[in-house]
Amino acid sequence: MQLNTLQIAALRDQGALELFSHIQINTTCVNFSNAMGMAERIKTTVFPKTYRLFLHFFIYIFVVTLSIALRNIDSFFEIPLLLVISSAFFLLEKSAMHLQDPFSNRPTDTAMTTIATNIEINIKQLLGESEIPKPVEPYSFYAM
């Protein structure tokens, strides 16, 4: 980023860029840098083991409380209902665990490779270069 900023400043000093274009490019660089910082903070966020333990503990408390509240219902309905409700909560917890790290190049993650390749293709097309990479092909039903 620093080299890009220096090159942009050099172009401005040579008169190759107007003041407005220089300001817009610098603003874009700052926004890009901020977005990179946000992505790095998301990637390095650590979820402690106690998070999962507390979540399971509260799901168990909820299921026990629900079973006590449903004691007047016939057990043929109560047991399947408790299984369905508790399964839904455990599946949500499992989905959250898969989604908590969105930059690991897994099917549930943000398709960073595809996004970066598309940006590269668009920039090279705007610059009129001849060697343009091919878009990333999906592996099976998703693109990384």
C-alpha positions, 0 to 999 in steps of 0.5 A: 500500500505504501508503494502504491501511495508513493507511486500515485504521489509521483504521478501527481507530481509529474502532472499525470494525475489531476487533483481530483483523480489523486484525491479519489485514488487516495480515498480508494486506497484508504478504504481498501486498507480499512477493509483489509484491516477489518478482514484481518480482525475478523480472521484473528478473532478467537472464540474461546472454548468456554463459548461453546461450553456455555452455549451447550449448557444453556441449550441443555437448561432450555431443553430441561425447562421445556420438558418440565413445562410440557409435562401435561402433554402426552409423552408420545408428543413430548419426546419428539417435540423436545428432540426436534427443538433441541436438534434445531438449536444444536444444528444452529450451534454447529453452523455457527462453528463452521461459519466463525472463520470465513477466510479458510478456503472451505465451502462455507467460507467467503469465496476470497479466491474467486473475488480476488481473481475477478478483481484482477481480471477486471483491472487487467481488462481496464488496463488493456493487458493481453495476459488475463487469467481465467475465472476460477471454476467451481470445484463441485457446487461452489467456487472458492 
